[in-house]
Amino acid sequence: MIGSVFLETYKQTWKQMVYWGVGLAAMALMVVLMVPLFDMQDVKDLLETFPPIILAMVGIGKELEIFATNEGFVAMGFFGKSALIFAVYPVVMGMRITANEEDAGTMDVLLSLPVQRARVIVEKFLAYSVSIVGVVLLIYLGMQLGVSIAGVDLDVARLAEVTFYLIPLMVFIMAVTMLIAVVVRRRSIALGIVTAFVIASYMLQTIGAVAEGTVAEPIGSISFLTYYNAGDILTEGFIWPHIAGFVVVSAVLLLASLYQYERRDIAV
Amino acid sequence: MASASVIEISGLSKTYGSGSKQTAALRNLNLNVQQGEIFGYLGPNGAGKTTTIRMLLDLIRPSSGSASIFGMDIRDHSVEIHRRIGFLPGELSLWEGRTGQQIIHYVASVRGDTKDITKQAEELAQRLQLDTSKRVRDLSSGNKRKLGLVLAMMHSPELLVLDEPTNGLDPLVQQTFHEMMDEYRDKGKTVFLSSHILSEVQAICDRAGILRDGDLKAVESIEKLMNVEFHWVDVQFRDAVPERLARQLELSNDISDLNINGSRVKMRLVGDFDPLLRMLSEGYVKDLRVEEPSLEDIFLAYYSDGREAR
């Protein structure tokens, strides 16, 4: 029956989705609750004293004016380079699409049923994508709760954009993880490669940001993290070409995974 | 009328690795399994049994050759084939955090019929004395195996593919399993069963194939496999075995595995009994027992280098 793998995957995942969502929402809540404790102009003045490389490492570019606002403070405190934490959940989910099931041996049981390999991958991918949406929704609710409790003046619509922008980013990371796991088969090796990919992306983005205005600046554009910049989203709103980029690349990665998985042996 | 072939395997091979590291897990397998028979696939660990089964289920792809089930190619029609078969893996892994009932419901929903299949699963679970309300992680290995059997059989498949099905099952449940297999045969359904437990194959199967190091050494009916031309002979003399007789036995080409212990002689005899009986007349024979070779003996004979069962 179409949708049965999706439903079962979601049933097996919803608790983790809630745990992760509540944990990240608590972080968001904490950052929002801290807003009234600071004078944002002081924060901006303090940031201006830091060398650019330090600012680049925590995800702050030259747009320091933004960080003199409440929204900018939340964006810096929660969605800045600490956004690397958002990579963990999609990596975990991406590993579950094929690698974990093959490692555990349950894929043999699943694929002995009347179901195509492609259907298994697509339904699992969709189920985990929905769980990503769930996590992001919980983060947003945590932030809203913080706004209600602290009574701070925040442009909720702008913060919603920054928050929901996480969805294509996280789905992209999950798609990368899935493809790597499909290609290399072994869970531990796939995990190592994905970790290296995320760290390398972080380093490339940092180098690109620090080297702004030099020949090394384009290096940053190789990193996917460059296309998720909380400061840019706060000033410009949704950057649709970047979102479309994440969606298109994720779709290509999904198709590549389907192609490769259809052709290879199932590992045990 | 000849039965239709349910499984047809032609020149199936599987190699792993490449270059000097290439190893053959299965070589040029040709095999037919007929409708309504229980086929035993015998071999020790690493012989290629699981490789064959995983290829039949399209979990791994052949390096060469082809196979069909119900007349359909295993690669091109895997979904249609899987709808009509039940599978129990040798090393069964299930979703640890889910209960038996939840897994049954999941598998039934993928099969597209939760109501009838779930009902049948309940009956099977009852028969195998399995509590399906427990989580998989809380089940013993025997109970996991029972759950695996329920999952494989709950949709009444036309073909059962079972990899070491009784591993970890207690003797009473094994007996129930044997009865279930008999019922399957009576219904005209087919079972492809891999095992290294010879007594099990002997008790359940109609035919067996013997696999060694990726090569199929023989395919025979169980009856015919048992009908090999050697016997175990155990002779009890009234007095000590005469020296002349002992020498004659040692020199005989038809006798091997000779064991003389005081007044008792045990041996493996190939061929006719008459020459042996003439030799035995040297002494006073108090008792003489002849044993048919067990499947294990036959198995060992197939596996001993340069000494195949005749």
Interface residues (C-beta under 8 A of the other chain):
Chain A: M1 S4 V5 L7 E8 K11 Q12 A104 G105 T106 D108 V109 L110 L111 S112 L113 P114 V115 Q116 R263 R264 D265 I266 V268
Chain B: R54 L57 D58 L59 I60 R61 S78 V79 E80 H82 R83 I85 F87 P89 E91 L92 S93 L94 W95 E96 G97 R98 Q102 Y106 V107 S109 V110 R111 G112 L151
